[in-house]
Amino acid sequence: MYVCVCNAVTERQIRKAMDEGVRTLRELRQTLGVTAECGRCARCAHDCLRTGAEQARPAGLSLSPAGMLPTYSFALEAT
């Protein structure tokens, strides 16, 4: 599925970037151009990162006391 239509970035490309070490929305923007144009893809791209991080962590390991990943402000990451 396309995540960023402006730059034709797919979920598969985001997963590959994560396999190569990308962990943040800022790094996705630098490597793939996600959110660089209109920014409407930021939420979906962030969800892809979250899902990938949850799948990559060992079973039973919590990433924070609440068991949630940190969230990033759209305004800060999209600028």
Secondary structure, DSSP 4 states (H G I P E B T S, - for coil): -EEETTTTEEHHHHHHHHHTT--SHHHHHHHH-TTSSS-TTHHHHHHHHHHHHHHHSPTT--SSTTS-PPP--HHHH--
